[in-house]
Amino acid sequence: MSGAVKREIPLGWCVFTWDRILLPTRMREKLDPEEWRPLLASSLIYEARLKIRRELATVLAFSPLIIDGLGWLELFTLAGISVPWLIILLVGLFPALFLSWFLAQWFSRRLRLGADILAAGHVGRDTLRRVLEKMKTLGLVDQYAGLNWDSYPWSGEIMRGRPTLDVRIRNLNRTQASSWES
């Protein structure tokens, strides 16, 4: 097949290209066609309707690195190389990397959960919840969702990029779509 997309599609999500909808291969033939509808709706909302928010989140997530990069530019071009400035920038690089990673994970998780809420407004909260619960029952769990330093007490759910099925189900039980409209 010419132009095949070589990409792992996360379980519970779909990816849209110019001419195709890509579904996770492990989920094929496990859900009825009607059960794909809520997952398609959530993924389409995440990809299309929340696109501007995702782009803004990307800029915000990388802003600590941009600020640190401006410091390096200052060091090498305008101020000349000074040892104290070099030490500050080297020490600042690690928190900037961590903060950027943290913000990227947090924004991604928040936007994906928001896409679920908006999709639930279109296809029905119970419909989406039932599909997520069926995925959980069938063992269709995204192996990378929720992984990130779980052993540290400060990490919690906020450190996870893609939410787990449990988090998605809890989110549907407690959140209203009105906070995501606009």
Secondary structure by P-SEA (a helix, b strand, c coil): ccccccccccccbbbbcccccccccccccccccccaaaaaaaaaaaaccaaaaaaaaaaaaaaaaaaaaaaaaaacccccccaaaaaaaaaaaaaaaaaaaaaaaaaaaaaaaaaaaaaaaaacaaaaaaaaaaaaaaccccccccccccccccccccccccccaaaaaaaaaccccccccc
